[in-house]
Structures are given as structure tokens and as C-alpha cells.
Amino acid sequence: MSARTRALGRNETLFREINDYIADMSRALPPEDQFEVLCECDSLGCAQTIALTAREYVAIRRNDGRFIVVRSHEEAGLDRVVSEAGSYLVVERATGA
């Protein structure tokens, strides 16, 4: 695994931890109400947000290897798109990347 790939993974993990905190703070909302999370792409400069429901967030988080990114923020050759919904994609790191 290259140094760049490791750095990308650390960045995605940081955004995921922030989003988990946001989701925890949103637990009082009804499951169909939306809240905003940060794009979990590999760009440190990205500050775009994604609106989704608690139900959607929990479903995505059932797989630890998946990340939520704004459309077109997936990393070609490294990310595999698992699903698409509205303004975001759910991606996972390609095997061996």
C-alpha cells in the first residue's frame, strides 16, 4: 500500500469519525428526518455536506469498509461504488488498493 493510499484512508476515517459524532447527536430525531454529514472523500479541502436520514446512515455503517461521498468525489481506481442515492454515493476501497 502506497503512502498516498494510507493518507487517503486516514482522511476518510477522520471524516467518518466526525460523522459518527454528528449521527450520535442526531439520535433524538425521528428515523426519517434528515441531518447533514460531511463528505468522506479523500480531499482534506472538501467541506461539502450530504443530507440523509438516520435509517440510511445506520444501513451504510453496517459495513465498516464503506464511505459516503458526494457524487464525483470517488477516487477512480481506488473506490468501488456500492450504491447511489440522491446526491451521494456509497463507496468501498477496492481490494489491494
Biopython code that builds the backbone (N, CA, C, O; Angstrom):
import numpy as np
from Bio.PDB.StructureBuilder import StructureBuilder

atoms = [
    (1, "MET", "N", (0.859, -1.176, 0.000)),
    (1, "MET", "CA", (0.000, 0.000, 0.000)),
    (1, "MET", "C", (0.905, 1.239, 0.000)),
    (1, "MET", "O", (1.836, 1.334, 0.799)),
    (2, "SER", "N", (0.626, 2.171, -0.890)),
    (2, "SER", "CA", (1.449, 3.376, -1.001)),
    (2, "SER", "C", (1.164, 4.354, 0.139)),
    (2, "SER", "O", (0.137, 4.267, 0.811)),
    (3, "ALA", "N", (2.103, 5.292, 0.342)),
    (3, "ALA", "CA", (1.924, 6.322, 1.371)),
    (3, "ALA", "C", (0.692, 7.158, 1.062)),
    (3, "ALA", "O", (-0.037, 7.544, 1.976)),
    (4, "ARG", "N", (0.447, 7.445, -0.213)),
    (4, "ARG", "CA", (-0.724, 8.233, -0.602)),
    (4, "ARG", "C", (-2.014, 7.505, -0.244)),
    (4, "ARG", "O", (-2.955, 8.106, 0.273)),
    (5, "THR", "N", (-2.047, 6.215, -0.523)),
    (5, "THR", "CA", (-3.237, 5.429, -0.213)),
    (5, "THR", "C", (-3.492, 5.404, 1.295)),
    (5, "THR", "O", (-4.639, 5.502, 1.731)),
    (6, "ARG", "N", (-2.432, 5.272, 2.088)),
    (6, "ARG", "CA", (-2.592, 5.296, 3.545)),
    (6, "ARG", "C", (-3.111, 6.651, 4.016)),
    (6, "ARG", "O", (-3.971, 6.721, 4.894)),
    (7, "ALA", "N", (-2.582, 7.735, 3.427)),
    (7, "ALA", "CA", (-3.038, 9.083, 3.795)),
    (7, "ALA", "C", (-4.504, 9.272, 3.439)),
    (7, "ALA", "O", (-5.260, 9.867, 4.208)),
    (8, "LEU", "N", (-4.907, 8.770, 2.278)),
    (8, "LEU", "CA", (-6.309, 8.864, 1.868)),
    (8, "LEU", "C", (-7.196, 8.127, 2.858)),
    (8, "LEU", "O", (-8.256, 8.625, 3.236)),
    (9, "GLY", "N", (-6.771, 6.951, 3.278)),
    (9, "GLY", "CA", (-7.545, 6.171, 4.232)),
    (9, "GLY", "C", (-7.671, 6.868, 5.579)),
    (9, "GLY", "O", (-8.735, 6.830, 6.197)),
    (10, "ARG", "N", (-6.600, 7.502, 6.039)),
    (10, "ARG", "CA", (-6.661, 8.236, 7.308)),
    (10, "ARG", "C", (-7.652, 9.390, 7.205)),
    (10, "ARG", "O", (-8.413, 9.646, 8.138)),
    (11, "ASN", "N", (-7.641, 10.087, 6.067)),
    (11, "ASN", "CA", (-8.552, 11.215, 5.871)),
    (11, "ASN", "C", (-10.002, 10.740, 5.872)),
    (11, "ASN", "O", (-10.849, 11.338, 6.536)),
    (12, "GLU", "N", (-10.293, 9.672, 5.135)),
    (12, "GLU", "CA", (-11.652, 9.130, 5.096)),
    (12, "GLU", "C", (-12.098, 8.707, 6.494)),
    (12, "GLU", "O", (-13.248, 8.927, 6.876)),
    (13, "THR", "N", (-11.189, 8.100, 7.251)),
    (13, "THR", "CA", (-11.510, 7.650, 8.595)),
    (13, "THR", "C", (-11.805, 8.833, 9.515)),
    (13, "THR", "O", (-12.717, 8.759, 10.338)),
    (14, "LEU", "N", (-11.050, 9.916, 9.389)),
    (14, "LEU", "CA", (-11.296, 11.117, 10.195)),
    (14, "LEU", "C", (-12.702, 11.652, 9.939)),
    (14, "LEU", "O", (-13.441, 11.941, 10.880)),
    (15, "PHE", "N", (-13.073, 11.785, 8.654)),
    (15, "PHE", "CA", (-14.404, 12.284, 8.332)),
    (15, "PHE", "C", (-15.484, 11.334, 8.842)),
    (15, "PHE", "O", (-16.546, 11.780, 9.277)),
    (16, "ARG", "N", (-15.225, 10.045, 8.792)),
    (16, "ARG", "CA", (-16.198, 9.072, 9.299)),
    (16, "ARG", "C", (-16.399, 9.264, 10.801)),
    (16, "ARG", "O", (-17.532, 9.219, 11.281)),
    (17, "GLU", "N", (-15.321, 9.476, 11.544)),
    (17, "GLU", "CA", (-15.434, 9.674, 12.987)),
    (17, "GLU", "C", (-16.239, 10.934, 13.307)),
    (17, "GLU", "O", (-17.050, 10.934, 14.232)),
    (18, "ILE", "N", (-16.020, 11.993, 12.555)),
    (18, "ILE", "CA", (-16.805, 13.219, 12.741)),
    (18, "ILE", "C", (-18.273, 12.936, 12.457)),
    (18, "ILE", "O", (-19.145, 13.365, 13.213)),
    (19, "ASN", "N", (-18.552, 12.220, 11.374)),
    (19, "ASN", "CA", (-19.936, 11.902, 11.016)),
    (19, "ASN", "C", (-20.604, 11.006, 12.047)),
    (19, "ASN", "O", (-21.794, 11.157, 12.324)),
    (20, "ASP", "N", (-19.851, 10.079, 12.615)),
    (20, "ASP", "CA", (-20.421, 9.240, 13.672)),
    (20, "ASP", "C", (-20.830, 10.099, 14.863)),
    (20, "ASP", "O", (-21.861, 9.846, 15.486)),
    (21, "TYR", "N", (-20.041, 11.098, 15.176)),
    (21, "TYR", "CA", (-20.385, 12.021, 16.266)),
    (21, "TYR", "C", (-21.662, 12.794, 15.916)),
    (21, "TYR", "O", (-22.560, 12.925, 16.749)),
    (22, "ILE", "N", (-21.739, 13.304, 14.684)),
    (22, "ILE", "CA", (-22.938, 14.027, 14.233)),
    (22, "ILE", "C", (-24.160, 13.105, 14.335)),
    (22, "ILE", "O", (-25.216, 13.521, 14.812)),
    (23, "ALA", "N", (-24.015, 11.875, 13.894)),
    (23, "ALA", "CA", (-25.127, 10.919, 13.941)),
    (23, "ALA", "C", (-25.552, 10.656, 15.382)),
    (23, "ALA", "O", (-26.745, 10.573, 15.674)),
    (24, "ASP", "N", (-24.583, 10.525, 16.279)),
    (24, "ASP", "CA", (-24.912, 10.326, 17.696)),
    (24, "ASP", "C", (-25.721, 11.494, 18.243)),
    (24, "ASP", "O", (-26.668, 11.300, 19.005)),
    (25, "MET", "N", (-25.346, 12.707, 17.851)),
    (25, "MET", "CA", (-26.054, 13.905, 18.317)),
    (25, "MET", "C", (-27.452, 14.012, 17.691)),
    (25, "MET", "O", (-28.309, 14.733, 18.202)),
    (26, "SER", "N", (-27.676, 13.294, 16.590)),
    (26, "SER", "CA", (-28.953, 13.357, 15.874)),
    (26, "SER", "C", (-29.901, 12.229, 16.269)),
    (26, "SER", "O", (-30.976, 12.102, 15.683)),
    (27, "ARG", "N", (-29.534, 11.424, 17.233)),
    (27, "ARG", "CA", (-30.363, 10.264, 17.623)),
    (27, "ARG", "C", (-31.753, 10.633, 18.092)),
    (27, "ARG", "O", (-32.668, 9.813, 18.007)),
    (28, "ALA", "N", (-31.932, 11.839, 18.581)),
    (28, "ALA", "CA", (-33.247, 12.264, 19.074)),
    (28, "ALA", "C", (-34.225, 12.526, 17.929)),
    (28, "ALA", "O", (-35.432, 12.628, 18.152)),
    (29, "LEU", "N", (-33.712, 12.634, 16.717)),
    (29, "LEU", "CA", (-34.578, 12.879, 15.556)),
    (29, "LEU", "C", (-35.351, 11.618, 15.189)),
    (29, "LEU", "O", (-34.866, 10.507, 15.402)),
    (30, "PRO", "N", (-36.545, 11.787, 14.641)),
    (30, "PRO", "CA", (-37.254, 10.617, 14.096)),
    (30, "PRO", "C", (-36.400, 9.982, 12.995)),
    (30, "PRO", "O", (-35.668, 10.693, 12.308)),
    (31, "PRO", "N", (-36.478, 8.652, 12.809)),
    (31, "PRO", "CA", (-35.609, 7.950, 11.856)),
    (31, "PRO", "C", (-35.687, 8.452, 10.415)),
    (31, "PRO", "O", (-34.745, 8.256, 9.648)),
    (32, "GLU", "N", (-36.790, 9.095, 10.033)),
    (32, "GLU", "CA", (-36.919, 9.574, 8.655)),
    (32, "GLU", "C", (-36.523, 11.037, 8.484)),
    (32, "GLU", "O", (-36.503, 11.539, 7.360)),
    (33, "ASP", "N", (-36.207, 11.727, 9.575)),
    (33, "ASP", "CA", (-35.733, 13.107, 9.460)),
    (33, "ASP", "C", (-34.290, 13.100, 8.971)),
    (33, "ASP", "O", (-33.501, 12.226, 9.332)),
    (34, "GLN", "N", (-33.964, 14.075, 8.154)),
    (34, "GLN", "CA", (-32.612, 14.158, 7.623)),
    (34, "GLN", "C", (-31.712, 15.014, 8.507)),
    (34, "GLN", "O", (-32.169, 15.930, 9.191)),
    (35, "PHE", "N", (-30.435, 14.695, 8.474)),
    (35, "PHE", "CA", (-29.398, 15.525, 9.070)),
    (35, "PHE", "C", (-28.230, 15.518, 8.091)),
    (35, "PHE", "O", (-28.196, 14.702, 7.170)),
    (36, "GLU", "N", (-27.287, 16.409, 8.281)),
    (36, "GLU", "CA", (-26.180, 16.527, 7.342)),
    (36, "GLU", "C", (-24.898, 15.959, 7.927)),
    (36, "GLU", "O", (-24.579, 16.153, 9.100)),
    (37, "VAL", "N", (-24.171, 15.248, 7.064)),
    (37, "VAL", "CA", (-22.857, 14.728, 7.411)),
    (37, "VAL", "C", (-21.853, 15.267, 6.400)),
    (37, "VAL", "O", (-22.229, 15.789, 5.350)),
    (38, "LEU", "N", (-20.586, 15.136, 6.728)),
    (38, "LEU", "CA", (-19.529, 15.578, 5.825)),
    (38, "LEU", "C", (-19.235, 14.519, 4.778)),
    (38, "LEU", "O", (-19.331, 13.320, 5.042)),
    (39, "CYS", "N", (-18.877, 14.978, 3.589)),
    (39, "CYS", "CA", (-18.400, 14.069, 2.556)),
    (39, "CYS", "C", (-17.153, 13.371, 3.090)),
    (39, "CYS", "O", (-16.271, 14.020, 3.653)),
    (40, "GLU", "N", (-17.074, 12.053, 2.916)),
    (40, "GLU", "CA", (-15.952, 11.278, 3.437)),
    (40, "GLU", "C", (-14.922, 10.973, 2.355)),
    (40, "GLU", "O", (-14.238, 9.950, 2.409)),
    (41, "CYS", "N", (-14.814, 11.865, 1.374)),
    (41, "CYS", "CA", (-13.848, 11.664, 0.302)),
    (41, "CYS", "C", (-12.431, 11.880, 0.823)),
    (41, "CYS", "O", (-12.232, 12.216, 1.991)),
    (42, "ASP", "N", (-11.461, 11.685, -0.044)),
    (42, "ASP", "CA", (-10.071, 11.752, 0.375)),
    (42, "ASP", "C", (-9.480, 13.157, 0.334)),
    (42, "ASP", "O", (-8.294, 13.319, 0.618)),
    (43, "SER", "N", (-10.253, 14.167, -0.005)),
    (43, "SER", "CA", (-9.750, 15.536, -0.107)),
    (43, "SER", "C", (-9.888, 16.276, 1.225)),
    (43, "SER", "O", (-10.998, 16.484, 1.715)),
    (44, "LEU", "N", (-8.755, 16.669, 1.806)),
    (44, "LEU", "CA", (-8.803, 17.417, 3.063)),
    (44, "LEU", "C", (-9.537, 18.738, 2.906)),
    (44, "LEU", "O", (-10.107, 19.241, 3.874)),
    (45, "GLY", "N", (-9.535, 19.310, 1.710)),
    (45, "GLY", "CA", (-10.184, 20.588, 1.473)),
    (45, "GLY", "C", (-11.680, 20.492, 1.249)),
    (45, "GLY", "O", (-12.350, 21.521, 1.158)),
    (46, "CYS", "N", (-12.221, 19.294, 1.159)),
    (46, "CYS", "CA", (-13.648, 19.133, 0.900)),
    (46, "CYS", "C", (-14.442, 19.458, 2.160)),
    (46, "CYS", "O", (-14.171, 18.934, 3.240)),
    (47, "ALA", "N", (-15.424, 20.334, 1.994)),
    (47, "ALA", "CA", (-16.304, 20.693, 3.113)),
    (47, "ALA", "C", (-17.761, 20.524, 2.712)),
    (47, "ALA", "O", (-18.648, 21.108, 3.335)),
    (48, "GLN", "N", (-18.016, 19.729, 1.674)),
    (48, "GLN", "CA", (-19.388, 19.529, 1.225)),
    (48, "GLN", "C", (-20.120, 18.607, 2.187)),
    (48, "GLN", "O", (-19.528, 17.732, 2.819)),
    (49, "THR", "N", (-21.411, 18.828, 2.277)),
    (49, "THR", "CA", (-22.238, 18.026, 3.173)),
    (49, "THR", "C", (-23.235, 17.199, 2.376)),
    (49, "THR", "O", (-23.543, 17.490, 1.220)),
    (50, "ILE", "N", (-23.722, 16.166, 3.033)),
    (50, "ILE", "CA", (-24.680, 15.234, 2.442)),
    (50, "ILE", "C", (-25.834, 15.085, 3.423)),
    (50, "ILE", "O", (-25.616, 14.811, 4.603)),
    (51, "ALA", "N", (-27.064, 15.264, 2.940)),
    (51, "ALA", "CA", (-28.253, 15.077, 3.775)),
    (51, "ALA", "C", (-28.747, 13.649, 3.609)),
    (51, "ALA", "O", (-28.942, 13.164, 2.495)),
    (52, "LEU", "N", (-28.946, 12.985, 4.748)),
    (52, "LEU", "CA", (-29.508, 11.650, 4.718)),
    (52, "LEU", "C", (-30.219, 11.385, 6.038)),
    (52, "LEU", "O", (-30.049, 12.123, 7.008)),
    (53, "THR", "N", (-31.008, 10.335, 6.060)),
    (53, "THR", "CA", (-31.760, 10.003, 7.273)),
    (53, "THR", "C", (-30.917, 9.121, 8.188)),
    (53, "THR", "O", (-29.926, 8.527, 7.764)),
    (54, "ALA", "N", (-31.326, 9.051, 9.431)),
    (54, "ALA", "CA", (-30.644, 8.171, 10.382)),
    (54, "ALA", "C", (-30.716, 6.727, 9.907)),
    (54, "ALA", "O", (-29.753, 5.974, 10.049)),
    (55, "ARG", "N", (-31.838, 6.346, 9.353)),
    (55, "ARG", "CA", (-32.008, 4.979, 8.841)),
    (55, "ARG", "C", (-30.985, 4.686, 7.737)),
    (55, "ARG", "O", (-30.373, 3.619, 7.721)),
    (56, "GLU", "N", (-30.804, 5.647, 6.809)),
    (56, "GLU", "CA", (-29.823, 5.471, 5.734)),
    (56, "GLU", "C", (-28.405, 5.376, 6.310)),
    (56, "GLU", "O", (-27.613, 4.528, 5.900)),
    (57, "TYR", "N", (-28.104, 6.250, 7.256)),
    (57, "TYR", "CA", (-26.766, 6.278, 7.839)),
    (57, "TYR", "C", (-26.438, 4.950, 8.529)),
    (57, "TYR", "O", (-25.354, 4.399, 8.339)),
    (58, "VAL", "N", (-27.360, 4.453, 9.311)),
    (58, "VAL", "CA", (-27.143, 3.185, 10.018)),
    (58, "VAL", "C", (-26.940, 2.047, 9.022)),
    (58, "VAL", "O", (-26.080, 1.191, 9.232)),
    (59, "ALA", "N", (-27.715, 2.026, 7.951)),
    (59, "ALA", "CA", (-27.583, 0.966, 6.940)),
    (59, "ALA", "C", (-26.203, 1.000, 6.294)),
    (59, "ALA", "O", (-25.600, -0.048, 6.061)),
    (60, "ILE", "N", (-25.703, 2.195, 6.004)),
    (60, "ILE", "CA", (-24.373, 2.323, 5.393)),
    (60, "ILE", "C", (-23.303, 1.863, 6.369)),
    (60, "ILE", "O", (-22.350, 1.192, 5.971)),
    (61, "ARG", "N", (-23.443, 2.208, 7.622)),
    (61, "ARG", "CA", (-22.428, 1.902, 8.632)),
    (61, "ARG", "C", (-22.399, 0.431, 9.043)),
    (61, "ARG", "O", (-21.523, 0.026, 9.806)),
    (62, "ARG", "N", (-23.328, -0.364, 8.556)),
    (62, "ARG", "CA", (-23.299, -1.802, 8.867)),
    (62, "ARG", "C", (-22.040, -2.457, 8.297)),
    (62, "ARG", "O", (-21.630, -3.527, 8.747)),
    (63, "ASN", "N", (-21.437, -1.809, 7.309)),
    (63, "ASN", "CA", (-20.193, -2.299, 6.718)),
    (63, "ASN", "C", (-19.107, -1.265, 6.988)),
    (63, "ASN", "O", (-19.158, -0.156, 6.457)),
    (64, "ASP", "N", (-18.126, -1.624, 7.810)),
    (64, "ASP", "CA", (-17.074, -0.690, 8.212)),
    (64, "ASP", "C", (-16.224, -0.186, 7.048)),
    (64, "ASP", "O", (-15.593, 0.865, 7.161)),
    (65, "GLY", "N", (-16.196, -0.901, 5.956)),
    (65, "GLY", "CA", (-15.354, -0.516, 4.825)),
    (65, "GLY", "C", (-16.013, 0.435, 3.849)),
    (65, "GLY", "O", (-15.453, 0.717, 2.790)),
    (66, "ARG", "N", (-17.195, 0.937, 4.187)),
    (66, "ARG", "CA", (-17.921, 1.818, 3.272)),
    (66, "ARG", "C", (-17.883, 3.260, 3.727)),
    (66, "ARG", "O", (-17.886, 3.560, 4.921)),
    (67, "PHE", "N", (-17.848, 4.151, 2.736)),
    (67, "PHE", "CA", (-17.782, 5.584, 2.986)),
    (67, "PHE", "C", (-18.843, 6.298, 2.165)),
    (67, "PHE", "O", (-19.240, 5.822, 1.102)),
    (68, "ILE", "N", (-19.302, 7.445, 2.662)),
    (68, "ILE", "CA", (-20.314, 8.260, 1.997)),
    (68, "ILE", "C", (-19.598, 9.440, 1.350)),
    (68, "ILE", "O", (-18.903, 10.202, 2.022)),
    (69, "VAL", "N", (-19.775, 9.582, 0.038)),
    (69, "VAL", "CA", (-19.126, 10.692, -0.667)),
    (69, "VAL", "C", (-20.120, 11.387, -1.596)),
    (69, "VAL", "O", (-21.072, 10.777, -2.084)),
    (70, "VAL", "N", (-19.878, 12.669, -1.825)),
    (70, "VAL", "CA", (-20.661, 13.420, -2.808)),
    (70, "VAL", "C", (-20.383, 12.813, -4.174)),
    (70, "VAL", "O", (-19.270, 12.358, -4.440)),
    (71, "ARG", "N", (-21.382, 12.804, -5.033)),
    (71, "ARG", "CA", (-21.178, 12.298, -6.403)),
    (71, "ARG", "C", (-19.965, 12.974, -7.028)),
    (71, "ARG", "O", (-19.775, 14.181, -6.878)),
    (72, "SER", "N", (-19.167, 12.216, -7.712)),
    (72, "SER", "CA", (-17.940, 12.622, -8.414)),
    (72, "SER", "C", (-16.754, 12.798, -7.470)),
    (72, "SER", "O", (-15.682, 13.209, -7.913)),
    (73, "HIS", "N", (-16.915, 12.496, -6.175)),
    (73, "HIS", "CA", (-15.796, 12.571, -5.238)),
    (73, "HIS", "C", (-15.139, 11.214, -5.000)),
    (73, "HIS", "O", (-14.203, 11.105, -4.208)),
    (74, "GLU", "N", (-15.626, 10.184, -5.683)),
    (74, "GLU", "CA", (-14.990, 8.879, -5.545)),
    (74, "GLU", "C", (-13.615, 8.929, -6.224)),
    (74, "GLU", "O", (-13.423, 9.660, -7.196)),
    (75, "GLU", "N", (-12.680, 8.162, -5.714)),
    (75, "GLU", "CA", (-11.311, 8.126, -6.230)),
    (75, "GLU", "C", (-11.213, 7.010, -7.271)),
    (75, "GLU", "O", (-11.254, 5.827, -6.934)),
    (76, "ALA", "N", (-11.084, 7.404, -8.542)),
    (76, "ALA", "CA", (-11.005, 6.430, -9.636)),
    (76, "ALA", "C", (-9.847, 5.463, -9.402)),
    (76, "ALA", "O", (-8.734, 5.880, -9.079)),
    (77, "GLY", "N", (-10.116, 4.190, -9.565)),
    (77, "GLY", "CA", (-9.097, 3.173, -9.391)),
    (77, "GLY", "C", (-8.930, 2.700, -7.953)),
    (77, "GLY", "O", (-8.332, 1.651, -7.713)),
    (78, "LEU", "N", (-9.448, 3.455, -6.999)),
    (78, "LEU", "CA", (-9.334, 3.067, -5.599)),
    (78, "LEU", "C", (-10.683, 2.762, -4.967)),
    (78, "LEU", "O", (-10.792, 1.864, -4.132)),
    (79, "ASP", "N", (-11.699, 3.498, -5.357)),
    (79, "ASP", "CA", (-13.025, 3.329, -4.775)),
    (79, "ASP", "C", (-13.939, 2.577, -5.732)),
    (79, "ASP", "O", (-13.927, 2.802, -6.942)),
    (80, "ARG", "N", (-14.726, 1.682, -5.160)),
    (80, "ARG", "CA", (-15.751, 0.975, -5.937)),
    (80, "ARG", "C", (-17.097, 1.468, -5.443)),
    (80, "ARG", "O", (-17.377, 1.425, -4.244)),
    (81, "VAL", "N", (-17.937, 1.939, -6.366)),
    (81, "VAL", "CA", (-19.266, 2.428, -5.992)),
    (81, "VAL", "C", (-20.143, 1.226, -5.664)),
    (81, "VAL", "O", (-20.325, 0.327, -6.486)),
    (82, "VAL", "N", (-20.682, 1.227, -4.445)),
    (82, "VAL", "CA", (-21.524, 0.133, -3.969)),
    (82, "VAL", "C", (-22.993, 0.462, -4.185)),
    (82, "VAL", "O", (-23.785, -0.405, -4.555)),
    (83, "SER", "N", (-23.357, 1.740, -3.948)),
    (83, "SER", "CA", (-24.733, 2.166, -4.178)),
    (83, "SER", "C", (-24.771, 3.670, -4.406)),
    (83, "SER", "O", (-23.828, 4.394, -4.087)),
    (84, "GLU", "N", (-25.884, 4.114, -4.966)),
    (84, "GLU", "CA", (-26.105, 5.525, -5.257)),
    (84, "GLU", "C", (-27.449, 5.926, -4.681)),
    (84, "GLU", "O", (-28.418, 5.169, -4.748)),
    (85, "ALA", "N", (-27.500, 7.128, -4.113)),
    (85, "ALA", "CA", (-28.764, 7.629, -3.574)),
    (85, "ALA", "C", (-28.728, 9.148, -3.598)),
    (85, "ALA", "O", (-27.866, 9.766, -2.974)),
    (86, "GLY", "N", (-29.649, 9.736, -4.308)),
    (86, "GLY", "CA", (-29.733, 11.192, -4.330)),
    (86, "GLY", "C", (-28.428, 11.847, -4.713)),
    (86, "GLY", "O", (-27.906, 11.627, -5.806)),
    (87, "SER", "N", (-27.902, 12.652, -3.810)),
    (87, "SER", "CA", (-26.693, 13.428, -4.095)),
    (87, "SER", "C", (-25.406, 12.725, -3.677)),
    (87, "SER", "O", (-24.323, 13.296, -3.803)),
    (88, "TYR", "N", (-25.510, 11.498, -3.182)),
    (88, "TYR", "CA", (-24.299, 10.847, -2.683)),
    (88, "TYR", "C", (-24.125, 9.426, -3.214)),
    (88, "TYR", "O", (-25.048, 8.800, -3.734)),
    (89, "LEU", "N", (-22.888, 8.952, -3.051)),
    (89, "LEU", "CA", (-22.523, 7.584, -3.385)),
    (89, "LEU", "C", (-22.025, 6.899, -2.121)),
    (89, "LEU", "O", (-21.506, 7.548, -1.213)),
    (90, "VAL", "N", (-22.187, 5.591, -2.074)),
    (90, "VAL", "CA", (-21.561, 4.789, -1.034)),
    (90, "VAL", "C", (-20.457, 4.012, -1.747)),
    (90, "VAL", "O", (-20.710, 3.291, -2.712)),
    (91, "VAL", "N", (-19.225, 4.172, -1.252)),
    (91, "VAL", "CA", (-18.081, 3.534, -1.895)),
    (91, "VAL", "C", (-17.326, 2.669, -0.886)),
    (91, "VAL", "O", (-17.438, 2.842, 0.328)),
    (92, "GLU", "N", (-16.557, 1.736, -1.433)),
    (92, "GLU", "CA", (-15.635, 0.985, -0.593)),
    (92, "GLU", "C", (-14.315, 0.891, -1.335)),
    (92, "GLU", "O", (-14.268, 0.924, -2.564)),
    (93, "ARG", "N", (-13.257, 0.774, -0.573)),
    (93, "ARG", "CA", (-11.908, 0.719, -1.127)),
    (93, "ARG", "C", (-11.748, -0.576, -1.894)),
    (93, "ARG", "O", (-12.084, -1.649, -1.391)),
    (94, "ALA", "N", (-11.236, -0.480, -3.113)),
    (94, "ALA", "CA", (-11.008, -1.666, -3.935)),
    (94, "ALA", "C", (-9.984, -2.570, -3.270)),
    (94, "ALA", "O", (-9.052, -2.080, -2.633)),
    (95, "THR", "N", (-10.138, -3.870, -3.404)),
    (95, "THR", "CA", (-9.232, -4.831, -2.810)),
    (95, "THR", "C", (-7.822, -4.631, -3.364)),
    (95, "THR", "O", (-7.617, -4.512, -4.572)),
    (96, "GLY", "N", (-6.865, -4.597, -2.447)),
    (96, "GLY", "CA", (-5.468, -4.453, -2.852)),
    (96, "GLY", "C", (-5.022, -3.032, -3.039)),
    (96, "GLY", "O", (-3.852, -2.794, -3.341)),
    (97, "ALA", "N", (-5.934, -2.052, -2.865)),
    (97, "ALA", "CA", (-5.553, -0.649, -3.056)),
    (97, "ALA", "C", (-4.870, -0.109, -1.823)),
    (97, "ALA", "O", (-4.478, 1.057, -1.796)),
]
sb = StructureBuilder()
sb.init_structure("model")
sb.init_model(0)
sb.init_chain("A")
sb.init_seg("    ")
for serial, (resi, resn, name, xyz) in enumerate(atoms, 1):
    if name == "N":
        sb.init_residue(resn, " ", resi, " ")
    sb.init_atom(name, np.array(xyz, "f"), 0.0, 1.0, " ", f" {name:<3s}", serial, name[0])
structure = sb.get_structure()
